[in-house]
Protein backbone atom coordinates (compact mmCIF):
# COMPACT_ATOMS: atom_id res chain seq x y z
CA UNK A 1 0.00 0.00 0.00
CA UNK A 2 1.29 3.46 -0.89
CA UNK A 3 0.37 6.58 1.03
CA UNK A 4 0.21 9.98 -0.61
CA UNK A 5 0.10 12.94 1.73
CA UNK A 6 -0.83 16.53 1.00
CA UNK A 7 -0.66 19.02 3.83
CA UNK A 8 -3.50 21.51 3.77
CA UNK A 9 -3.00 24.95 5.34
CA UNK A 10 -0.29 24.64 7.94
CA UNK A 11 1.64 27.12 10.04
CA UNK A 12 4.39 28.39 7.76
CA UNK A 13 6.83 28.55 10.68
CA UNK A 14 6.68 24.80 11.16
CA UNK A 15 6.75 23.85 7.48
CA UNK A 16 10.46 22.95 7.31
CA UNK A 17 10.36 20.85 10.48
CA UNK A 18 7.28 19.01 9.19
CA UNK A 19 8.87 18.37 5.81
CA UNK A 20 12.03 17.02 7.46
CA UNK A 21 10.00 14.66 9.65
CA UNK A 22 7.91 13.39 6.73
CA UNK A 23 10.99 12.82 4.60
CA UNK A 24 12.38 10.59 7.36
CA UNK A 25 9.45 8.16 6.86
CA UNK A 26 11.21 6.54 3.92
CA UNK A 27 8.34 7.28 1.51
CA UNK A 28 9.59 8.43 -1.89
CA UNK A 29 9.77 12.23 -2.00
CA UNK A 30 7.38 12.42 -4.97
CA UNK A 31 4.61 11.00 -2.76
CA UNK A 32 4.88 13.77 -0.17
CA UNK A 33 3.74 17.25 -1.08
CA UNK A 34 3.50 20.26 1.20
CA UNK A 35 0.97 22.64 -0.27
CA UNK A 36 -0.10 25.67 1.73
CA UNK A 37 -2.93 26.53 -0.66
CA UNK A 38 -5.85 24.29 0.33
CA UNK A 39 -7.37 24.20 -3.18
CA UNK A 40 -4.00 23.20 -4.68
CA UNK A 41 -3.61 20.43 -2.10
CA UNK A 42 -7.09 19.06 -2.80
CA UNK A 43 -6.41 19.23 -6.55
CA UNK A 44 -3.09 17.39 -6.13
CA UNK A 45 -4.70 14.64 -4.03
CA UNK A 46 -7.47 14.10 -6.57
CA UNK A 47 -5.09 14.03 -9.52
CA UNK A 48 -2.82 11.51 -7.74
CA UNK A 49 -5.71 9.22 -6.73
CA UNK A 50 -5.92 5.83 -8.33
CA UNK A 51 -8.70 3.24 -8.34
CA UNK A 52 -9.74 2.25 -4.79
CA UNK A 53 -7.78 5.11 -3.17
CA UNK A 54 -9.36 7.10 -0.38
CA UNK A 55 -8.86 10.86 -0.13
CA UNK A 56 -9.36 12.35 3.32
CA UNK A 57 -10.00 16.09 3.39
CA UNK A 58 -10.03 17.01 7.05
CA UNK A 59 -10.04 20.01 9.29
CA UNK A 60 -12.87 22.28 8.11
CA UNK A 61 -16.08 20.33 8.35
CA UNK A 62 -19.18 22.31 7.47
CA UNK A 63 -17.44 25.70 7.15
CA UNK A 64 -17.72 27.51 3.82
CA UNK A 65 -14.73 29.73 4.48
CA UNK A 66 -11.04 29.44 5.22
CA UNK A 67 -9.56 31.69 7.87
CA UNK A 68 -6.00 32.87 7.22
CA UNK A 69 -4.37 35.33 9.61
CA UNK A 70 -7.75 36.28 11.06
CA UNK A 71 -9.33 37.01 7.66
CA UNK A 72 -12.15 34.80 6.37
CA UNK A 73 -12.06 33.84 2.69
CA UNK A 74 -14.92 32.08 0.87
CA UNK A 75 -13.94 28.44 0.53
CA UNK A 76 -16.06 25.30 0.44
CA UNK A 77 -14.28 21.93 0.28
CA UNK A 78 -17.32 20.19 -1.20
CA UNK A 79 -17.67 22.77 -3.97
CA UNK A 80 -13.94 22.55 -4.82
CA UNK A 81 -14.00 18.73 -4.92
CA UNK A 82 -17.18 18.63 -7.01
CA UNK A 83 -15.74 21.05 -9.58
CA UNK A 84 -12.41 19.20 -9.77
CA UNK A 85 -14.08 15.81 -10.23
CA UNK A 86 -16.25 17.20 -13.02
CA UNK A 87 -13.17 18.60 -14.77
CA UNK A 88 -11.33 15.29 -14.47
CA UNK A 89 -14.39 13.13 -15.25
CA UNK A 90 -13.82 11.04 -12.11
Phi, psi and omega in degrees: 000137179248136178254134173245134186232126173240130180268125182256119173049086178243168176292121184299331180294333182259004185301313183295318179297319180295317179297317179299317180295317181292324180295333181285355180287344182090354177292143176304140184304326182294344181268356180242121179235135173250111184236116182285327179283117185301317180297319178296321180293319178295316178301313180300314181299317180293317180294328180280340186298140176242172180309136178072005175285155175242131177251123178255119176248105189240160169110346183241330179063232187277355185295143178249030177212163174235126181263123179231120181053041176080002180250128179273132178241138177302128179194125181230111181307314183300317179296316179298312181297315180302314181294317180295318180295322177297316180297323183267359182055044179255000000 
